[in-house]
Amino acid sequence: MKPDTTNRTLTLKPAIFVLLLAVVGGLTVYLVGPWSAVELPDSDPDVIDVAIDMKGFDTSEIRVRAGEPVTIRLTSLDGPFHLDGGGKHQLAVDELGVNIIAPARGSASDTFTPTEPGTYVFYCDICCGGRANPTMTGTLIVEEA
């Protein structure tokens, strides 16, 4: 006599469907989440916010005053699955010792006090062609106090 497997097959089908649904749902969250919009930090009048992604900085010029503390918050809009730099971005100004590195889809900030008026280059050299890419550079202008 052949064993009856009808009940076992009927109970396995919903379990397999639920398992498959969980796997597909988990993969969707894992893969699509990093490409959804990044929520920018709340604005603060004492902080200069700069966003960056693979297209470059959202501003090409920052103006500050010599002798006054400056806080720059850098936000990377790229996700961690970006192949070049892993989504991290940088805002560096060599002459002023500034080196802010924002994690993928996150923010980082630094406070510094420029002492000498002048024009300085800020750049991201983590990915995207670095200083050679004109969208990955900008100008920090330090004006007389």
Secondary structure, 3 states (H helix, E strand, C coil): CCCCCHHHHHHHHHHHHHHHHHHHHHHHHHHHHHHCCCCCCCCCCCCEEEEEECCEECCCEEEEECCCCEEEEEEECCCCCCCCCCCCEEEEEHHHCEEEEECCCCEEEEEECCCCCEEEEEECCCCCCHHHCHHHEEEEEEECC
